[in-house]
Amino acid sequence: MQASNTGHIYLVDDDASIREALASTLERQGFSVTAYASADEFLKNATPVSPAVLLLDMRMPGQNGADLQADLAQHGWITPIIFLSGESLPAQIVRAMKQGASDFLLKPFSMQDLLTTVDQALAKDRAIHEVLIKTRTVEKRYVTLTPREREVFDAIIAGKTNKQVADEDGSAAATIKLHRSRVLSKMQVDSVADLIALTREVDISAIKSK
């Protein structure tokens, strides 16, 4: 029953015995764990890290799991959430899944099922953060482009040749070639193909709109 990945586990459950049992088992599997007795305690004390997953009880005194999930989304938390519950109403389960829950485990569940879903959620979190890192990298490079270079950038990723761009705006092809060279240099890629591949890995429209 060895977990294939390691990462951080946030555990939010009002039942102390469940918190202690799960935390102990998960730590033996190589995970780091921080446990909280309520949604309020989690909101006051948790710090975002990655890769991580949030194991969240649905029914707790005060703010329930689905409400905490919605609150976290509003604050930009993207950590995958696995709900743990033995008494959830169908409407609560539907709401949690619509709000993007990674999984939902009904108590009692096997530790193997938990570890499998945790590993899957951690893999998802790693993938999300890889895209975020790439996006920030591309954004830092993109902001160094001049307005004219951004126009040439758009032309490049649209597949236009130097001659096509020159014909459209009346510039000399040699001038467009120079701008293209500067774009590739500032974006830190070796070729047009590399630049196009880089932009396909991120939401370039969101970067350009900032």
Buried (B, 14 or more C-beta within 10 A) or exposed (E): EEBEBEBBBBBBBBBEEBBEEBBEBBEEBEBEBBBBBBBBBBBEEBEEEBBBBBBBBBBBEEBBBBBBBBBBEEEEBBBBBBBBBBEBEEEBBEBBBEEEBBBBBBEEBEBEEBBBBBBBBBBBBBEBBEEEEEBEBBBEBBEEBEEBBBBBBBBBBEEBBBEEBBEEEEBEBEBBBEBBEBBBEBBBBEEBEEBBEBBEEBEBEEBEEE
